[in-house]
Amino acid sequence: MHIVIMGCGRVGSALAQTLEQQGHTVAVIDQDPTAFRRLGSGFGGRRVTGVGFDQDTLREAGIEEAGAFAAVSSGDNSNIIAARVAREMFGIENVAARIYDPRRAEVYQRLGIPTVATVRWTADQMLRRLLPSGSEPLWRDPTGGVQLAEVHASASWVGHKISRIQDDTGVRVAFLTRLGEAVLPTSQTVLQEGDLVHVMMRSDDVEKVEAAFAEGPEEETGH
């Protein structure tokens, strides 16, 4: 996948290097050409000097061929504008914006832009939003038979109760991450857009569970 990153600070450079190591092609945009030194001489991706929400700059970075866009500059407003341009003008589905003010997170979430608040930022969180597939194991019991994992849920699960998700997939939903906060759901809790789902499951069932979460709810048959 080709991925465009706006911002070549500590976060952007680390993200770019990690993604390139995983085999993706990467373009990094920054207004300050000296910022690209953080990428190191071994970085093989594009370095684009310019404003990350300028459409010509984004085109130069290959946004039209991109599968994901990350806005991780030092400005909240720039990040959210750039994320919206990538989503709305270029149709990029996997978009994430870093923000410094967690109070704005809910507003941005309503605009359909997943956000990562700086105080809670980890490379893993950002990567999971840019490359949403499968599951990411977080913990295993000593025997290896049971694991806690974050599972990517298809958008078709949004609006369904946790009880339905558990029944259809055979997992126990341990907790959700919603707007940067951990939430302990009840069976009546409804999955919202942007929620990250953390489940307990048997290690033998990982592929089956990933498939169930990717496919969405089973069709209900009438009696």
Residue pairs with C-beta under 8 A, 6 or more apart in sequence:
1 24
1 25
1 66
1 67
1 68
1 131
2 24
2 25
2 26
2 27
2 62
2 65
2 66
2 67
3 19
3 24
3 25
3 26
3 27
3 66
3 67
3 68
3 69
3 70
3 130
4 26
4 27
4 28
4 29
4 58
4 61
4 62
4 63
4 66
4 68
4 69
4 70
4 86
5 12
5 15
5 16
5 19
5 26
5 27
5 28
5 29
5 69
5 70
5 72
6 12
6 28
6 29
6 30
6 52
6 53
6 69
6 70
6 71
6 72
6 73
6 78
6 79
6 82
7 28
7 29
7 30
7 52
7 70
7 71
7 72
7 73
7 74
7 79
7 98
8 16
8 28
8 29
8 30
8 32
8 35
8 36
8 38
8 39
8 47
9 35
9 38
9 72
9 73
9 74
10 38
11 72
11 98
11 121
11 123
11 126
12 28
12 30
12 38
12 70
12 72
12 73
13 28
13 35
13 38
13 39
14 123
15 70
15 72
15 123
15 126
15 127
16 26
16 28
16 39
16 43
16 45
17 39
17 40
17 43
18 123
18 127
19 26
19 127
19 130
20 26
20 43
20 44
20 45
25 45
25 62
26 43
26 45
26 46
27 45
27 46
27 47
27 48
27 61
27 62
27 66
28 36
28 39
28 45
28 46
28 47
28 48
28 61
29 48
29 49
29 50
29 51
29 52
29 57
29 58
29 61
30 36
30 47
30 48
30 49
30 52
30 73
31 49
31 50
31 51
32 49
33 47
33 49
36 47
39 45
39 47
46 60
46 61
46 62
48 57
48 60
48 61
50 56
50 57
50 60
51 57
51 78
52 58
52 71
52 73
52 78
52 82
53 78
53 81
53 82
53 85
55 85
55 89
58 82
58 85
58 86
58 90
63 69
63 86
63 90
63 92
64 90
66 86
66 90
66 92
67 92
67 93
67 94
68 92
68 93
68 94
68 95
68 96
68 130
68 131
69 82
69 83
69 86
69 87
69 90
69 92
69 94
69 95
69 96
70 95
70 96
70 97
70 98
70 126
70 130
71 78
71 79
71 80
71 82
71 83
71 86
71 95
71 96
71 97
71 98
72 79
72 97
72 98
72 126
73 79
73 82
73 98
74 100
76 99
76 100
76 101
76 104
79 97
79 98
79 99
80 97
80 99
80 104
80 108
80 111
80 113
82 97
83 95
83 96
83 97
83 113
84 111
84 113
86 92
86 95
87 93
87 95
87 112
87 113
94 129
94 130
94 131
94 132
95 113
95 114
96 113
96 114
96 115
96 116
96 126
96 129
96 130
97 108
97 113
97 114
97 115
97 116
98 115
98 116
98 117
98 118
98 121
98 126
99 105
99 108
99 115
99 116
99 117
99 118
100 117
100 118
101 117
102 117
102 119
102 120
102 180
104 115
105 115
105 117
105 179
105 180
106 179
108 115
109 115
109 179
109 193
109 194
112 193
114 129
114 194
115 179
115 180
116 125
116 126
116 129
116 180
117 180
120 180
124 136
128 136
128 150
128 152
128 196
132 152
133 152
133 214
134 151
134 152
134 210
135 149
135 150
135 151
135 152
135 206
135 209
135 210
135 213
136 149
136 150
137 147
137 148
137 149
138 147
138 148
138 149
138 150
138 198
139 147
139 148
140 146
140 147
140 148
140 203
141 147
144 203
145 202
145 203
145 204
146 200
146 201
146 202
146 203
147 200
147 201
147 202
147 203
147 206
148 174
148 198
148 199
148 200
149 198
149 199
149 201
149 206
150 196
150 197
150 198
150 199
151 171
151 197
151 198
151 199
151 209
151 210
151 213
152 197
152 210
152 213
152 214
153 165
153 191
153 195
153 197
153 213
154 213
154 214
154 215
154 216
155 193
156 216
156 217
157 165
157 191
157 213
157 216
157 217
158 191
158 192
158 193
158 195
159 190
159 191
160 190
160 191
160 217
161 187
161 188
161 189
161 190
161 191
162 173
162 185
162 186
162 187
162 188
162 189
162 190
162 191
163 187
163 188
164 217
165 171
165 173
165 191
165 197
166 172
166 173
166 187
168 212
168 217
168 218
169 199
169 209
169 212
169 213
170 201
170 205
170 208
170 209
170 212
171 199
171 200
171 201
171 205
171 209
172 199
172 200
172 201
173 185
173 197
173 198
173 199
174 198
174 199
174 200
175 182
175 183
175 184
175 185
175 198
176 182
176 183
176 185
176 189
176 191
176 195
176 196
176 197
176 198
177 183
177 195
177 196
177 198
178 192
178 194
178 195
178 196
179 194
183 189
191 197
197 213
199 209
201 209
